[in-house]
Amino acid sequence: MNRVAEPMARLKSAELPLPIPGQRLGIDPDGTGYIHEPLHDEQFAPIREKIAKAGMSLEPPVQEFTGIDLPTWTFWLAKAVECGIAKVVSGKLPERIDGEPKRNFLFADPKPSPVDKLTAAIERQSALFERLLSKLGEK
């Protein structure tokens, strides 16, 4: 709480019993990602009750995301651990990521699409035909 920019955060944190657990992000190798909210666990019932009395609600106990892009999730989870904003509490992250993770979520993917690749191939082929026809025309 000392790192939170909001000055009232430290005061508000005293209203809840400690420790307040963090959410857990996870990846299943079958292509499912999930967020687990530990405040639904029985050991954190006092915190959950105070949150409910304040008129706030919790996320569901588990949110699942099917069909995730495993390289992207693995890459960004590893970055979060590397930066110190997350830690591995169970299992381990792979040392090597199979596939190319998505790094840019605001703009179009820098990799060419299949249509772009096909267009480039047709343009190269057209240039070759032009050169071939010009060589044949010289003879």
Secondary structure as UniProt FT lines:
FT   TURN            2..3
FT   HELIX           8..13
FT   TURN            14..15
FT   STRAND          24..28
FT   TURN            29..31
FT   STRAND          32..36
FT   HELIX           38..40
FT   HELIX           42..44
FT   HELIX           45..53
FT   TURN            54..55
FT   STRAND          62..66
FT   HELIX           70..83
FT   HELIX           114..138
//
